[in-house]
Amino acid sequence: MTTDSKPDRKQELADQTVVVIGASSGIGLETARQVRAAGGQVVMVGRNPERLERAAAEIRPLSTMAFDVTDTDRLGQFFSDLPGTVDHVISTAGGPSYAPLADMDLAKTSRHFGDRLAMTIGTAKYSRGRVRDAGTLLFIGGTGARRPAKGMTVTSALTAALPAITASLALELAPIRVNLIAAGFVDTPLSASLLGDQLEARREELRASLPIRRVVGPQDVAALALHIMRNEALTGATYDIDGGQQLLSH
């Protein structure tokens, strides 16, 4: 006689609440979808009220809040106003900064770098009294700037900084778990806005060259995020998801 011991993945996040920052599109929106499919509840945060409202009509979250998370005072107020504890927080907010040194606007560059660090550390600082023990604080970073290249100075610095910040926060916030997902190219609306009419050529290049022979999508990253939420042995680590992009010689 045999029994099926496989977990019911449709209910693996039942009775759990996930705060998704950057929930109106891309990886954040797909994460919210998968949390709901796994039986969880979602609090959705986004910068653009109209996009957030459209996303919420699909997801049916517990609540939504539209504000710019680089405003750390507002970020702190958001967590202070939460009615109770939550199980997980994932922040997908923030984008890359590409500019060669000759064209770099130093004031804009300084703001971008400082805002990204302040947003990351601020999320940790203000959520620590709201996330349950063994719950998850999860950030999204990247892998593309690990190799030196022209125009990648700022993004390279952030790519190096986020794993170190994550590891330190995992010790300081324990038993809350802190992890980082480092993604390569992901086919999102942000990627489309950055590449413009070069998007399809980039997709074709990746389909031909990546070991997985397809482009990584938001659903892939969201699935990894949910795995990290479920597995309470994971903390302080950086998890790459790039379809093998880093294995290529160019």
C-alpha positions as CSV (number, residue, x, y, z in Angstrom):
1,M,0.0,0.0,0.0
2,T,1.4,3.4,-1.0
3,T,0.4,6.9,-0.1
4,D,1.0,10.1,-1.9
5,S,3.2,12.3,0.3
6,K,3.7,15.1,-2.2
7,P,2.6,18.5,-0.7
8,D,-0.4,20.3,-2.2
9,R,1.4,23.2,-3.8
10,K,-1.9,25.0,-4.4
11,Q,-2.1,25.5,-0.6
12,E,1.6,25.8,0.4
13,L,1.2,29.4,1.3
14,A,-2.3,29.1,2.8
15,D,-2.9,31.5,5.7
16,Q,0.3,33.4,4.8
17,T,0.6,37.0,3.8
18,V,3.2,38.4,1.4
19,V,4.0,42.1,0.9
20,V,5.1,42.6,-2.8
21,I,6.9,45.8,-3.5
22,G,6.9,46.6,-7.2
23,A,3.7,44.5,-7.7
24,S,2.1,46.3,-10.6
25,S,4.1,44.6,-13.4
26,G,6.9,42.2,-14.3
27,I,8.4,40.0,-11.6
28,G,6.4,41.6,-8.8
29,L,3.1,41.0,-10.5
30,E,3.9,37.4,-11.4
31,T,5.0,36.8,-7.8
32,A,1.7,38.1,-6.6
33,R,-0.1,35.8,-9.0
34,Q,1.9,32.7,-7.8
35,V,1.4,33.6,-4.1
36,R,-2.4,33.7,-4.7
37,A,-2.3,30.5,-6.6
38,A,-0.5,28.9,-3.7
39,G,-3.3,30.0,-1.3
40,G,-1.6,33.1,0.1
41,Q,-2.7,36.6,0.5
42,V,-1.0,39.7,-0.9
43,V,-0.4,43.3,0.0
44,M,0.6,45.1,-3.3
45,V,2.8,48.1,-3.4
46,G,3.6,50.1,-6.5
47,R,4.7,53.5,-7.6
48,N,2.1,54.1,-10.4
49,P,-1.5,54.2,-9.0
50,E,-3.2,53.4,-12.3
51,R,-1.0,50.4,-13.1
52,L,-1.4,49.2,-9.5
53,E,-5.1,49.4,-9.7
54,R,-5.2,47.4,-12.9
55,A,-3.0,44.7,-11.4
56,A,-5.1,44.6,-8.2
57,A,-8.2,44.0,-10.3
58,E,-6.7,40.7,-11.3
59,I,-4.9,39.7,-8.1
60,R,-7.6,40.7,-5.6
61,P,-5.1,41.6,-2.8
62,L,-5.8,42.3,0.9
63,S,-4.8,45.9,0.2
64,T,-2.8,48.2,-2.1
65,M,-0.6,51.2,-1.5
66,A,0.8,53.5,-4.2
67,F,4.0,55.4,-3.4
68,D,7.6,55.7,-4.4
69,V,9.6,53.4,-2.1
70,T,12.7,55.5,-2.5
71,D,10.9,57.9,-0.2
72,T,12.1,56.1,3.0
73,D,10.0,58.1,5.3
74,R,6.9,57.0,3.4
75,L,8.3,53.4,3.3
76,G,8.6,53.5,7.1
77,Q,5.1,54.7,7.5
78,F,3.8,52.0,5.2
79,F,5.2,49.2,7.4
80,S,4.1,51.0,10.6
81,D,0.5,51.2,9.3
82,L,0.3,47.4,8.5
83,P,-2.4,46.0,10.7
84,G,-0.4,43.0,11.9
85,T,2.5,40.7,11.1
86,V,3.2,39.4,7.7
87,D,5.0,36.2,6.6
88,H,7.2,37.5,3.7
89,V,8.3,40.7,2.0
90,I,9.7,40.7,-1.5
91,S,11.0,43.9,-3.1
92,T,11.4,43.9,-6.9
93,A,11.6,47.7,-7.1
94,G,14.5,49.4,-8.8
95,G,16.2,49.2,-12.1
96,P,19.7,49.4,-13.6
97,S,21.7,52.5,-14.5
98,Y,23.7,52.3,-17.7
99,A,26.0,55.2,-18.8
100,P,29.6,55.6,-20.0
101,L,31.8,57.7,-17.8
102,A,31.9,60.6,-20.3
103,D,28.1,60.9,-20.4
104,M,27.5,60.3,-16.7
105,D,25.4,62.8,-14.8
106,L,27.0,62.6,-11.4
107,A,24.1,64.1,-9.5
108,K,21.7,61.7,-11.2
109,T,24.1,58.8,-10.7
110,S,24.5,59.6,-7.0
111,R,20.8,59.7,-6.5
112,H,20.3,56.4,-8.2
113,F,23.0,54.7,-6.2
114,G,21.9,56.2,-2.9
115,D,18.2,55.6,-3.5
116,R,18.8,51.9,-4.3
117,L,20.8,51.4,-1.1
118,A,18.4,53.4,1.0
119,M,15.4,51.5,-0.4
120,T,17.0,48.2,0.3
121,I,18.3,49.0,3.8
122,G,15.1,50.9,4.6
123,T,12.9,47.9,3.7
124,A,15.0,45.8,6.1
125,K,14.9,48.4,8.9
126,Y,11.2,49.1,8.7
127,S,9.9,45.6,8.1
128,R,11.8,43.9,10.9
129,G,9.0,44.5,13.4
130,R,6.4,43.2,10.9
131,V,7.8,40.0,9.5
132,R,7.3,36.9,11.6
133,D,10.2,34.7,12.8
134,A,11.5,32.5,10.0
135,G,9.6,34.6,7.5
136,T,11.4,36.0,4.5
137,L,12.8,39.3,3.4
138,L,13.7,38.9,-0.3
139,F,15.4,41.3,-2.7
140,I,15.9,41.1,-6.5
141,G,19.3,42.0,-7.9
142,G,21.2,41.1,-11.1
143,T,24.1,39.1,-12.5
144,G,24.7,41.0,-15.7
145,A,27.2,43.5,-14.3
146,R,29.6,40.9,-12.7
147,R,31.8,41.2,-15.7
148,P,33.5,44.5,-16.3
149,A,32.1,46.5,-19.2
150,K,31.9,50.1,-20.4
151,G,28.9,51.9,-19.1
152,M,28.3,49.4,-16.3
153,T,30.1,51.2,-13.5
154,V,27.1,52.0,-11.3
155,T,25.3,48.8,-11.9
156,S,28.4,46.8,-11.3
157,A,28.8,48.5,-7.9
158,L,25.2,47.6,-6.9
159,T,25.6,44.1,-8.2
160,A,28.6,43.6,-5.9
161,A,27.0,45.4,-2.9
162,L,23.6,43.6,-2.7
163,P,25.0,40.1,-1.8
164,A,27.1,41.6,1.0
165,I,24.2,43.6,2.3
166,T,22.0,40.5,2.2
167,A,24.5,38.4,4.1
168,S,24.9,41.0,6.9
169,L,21.2,41.6,7.2
170,A,20.6,37.8,7.6
171,L,22.7,37.9,10.7
172,E,21.3,41.1,12.1
173,L,17.6,40.3,11.4
174,A,17.7,36.6,12.4
175,P,15.5,34.6,12.8
176,I,13.9,36.5,9.9
177,R,15.5,35.1,6.8
178,V,17.1,37.5,4.2
179,N,17.9,36.4,0.7
180,L,18.7,37.8,-2.7
181,I,17.7,36.6,-6.2
182,A,20.3,37.7,-8.8
183,A,18.6,37.6,-12.2
184,G,20.1,37.8,-15.6
185,F,18.0,39.0,-18.5
186,V,14.3,38.6,-17.7
187,D,11.7,39.3,-20.4
188,T,9.7,42.0,-18.5
189,P,8.1,45.3,-19.4
190,L,11.2,47.0,-17.9
191,S,13.5,45.0,-20.3
192,A,11.2,46.1,-23.2
193,S,11.4,49.7,-22.2
194,L,15.2,49.6,-22.0
195,L,15.8,47.8,-25.3
196,G,13.0,49.3,-27.4
197,D,13.2,48.0,-31.0
198,Q,16.2,45.8,-30.1
199,L,14.1,43.6,-27.8
200,E,13.3,40.8,-30.3
201,A,16.8,40.6,-31.5
202,R,18.0,40.2,-27.9
203,R,15.4,37.4,-27.4
204,E,16.5,35.6,-30.4
205,E,20.2,35.9,-29.4
206,L,19.4,34.4,-26.0
207,R,17.2,31.6,-27.4
208,A,20.1,30.6,-29.6
209,S,22.9,30.9,-27.0
210,L,21.5,30.0,-23.6
211,P,21.9,26.4,-22.4
212,I,18.2,26.3,-21.6
213,R,17.4,27.4,-25.2
214,R,14.7,29.9,-24.1
215,V,14.4,33.3,-22.4
216,V,14.0,33.5,-18.7
217,G,10.6,35.0,-17.8
218,P,9.0,36.6,-14.7
219,Q,7.3,33.2,-13.9
220,D,10.7,31.6,-13.5
221,V,11.9,34.2,-11.0
222,A,8.6,34.2,-9.1
223,A,8.8,30.4,-8.8
224,L,12.3,30.7,-7.2
225,A,10.9,33.5,-4.9
226,L,8.2,31.2,-3.6
227,H,10.6,28.3,-3.1
228,I,12.8,30.6,-0.9
229,M,9.7,31.6,1.0
230,R,8.7,28.0,1.6
231,N,12.2,26.6,2.6
232,E,13.0,27.8,6.1
233,A,16.6,26.6,5.9
234,L,17.6,29.3,3.4
235,T,19.1,32.6,4.6
236,G,21.9,35.0,3.8
237,A,22.4,33.7,0.3
238,T,22.3,34.9,-3.3
239,Y,20.4,32.7,-5.8
240,D,21.3,33.2,-9.5
241,I,18.7,32.7,-12.2
242,D,19.9,33.5,-15.7
243,G,19.4,30.4,-17.8
244,G,23.1,29.8,-17.8
245,Q,24.0,33.2,-19.2
246,Q,27.1,33.5,-17.0
247,L,28.5,30.3,-18.5
248,L,28.8,31.9,-21.9
249,S,32.2,33.3,-23.0
250,H,30.7,36.5,-24.2
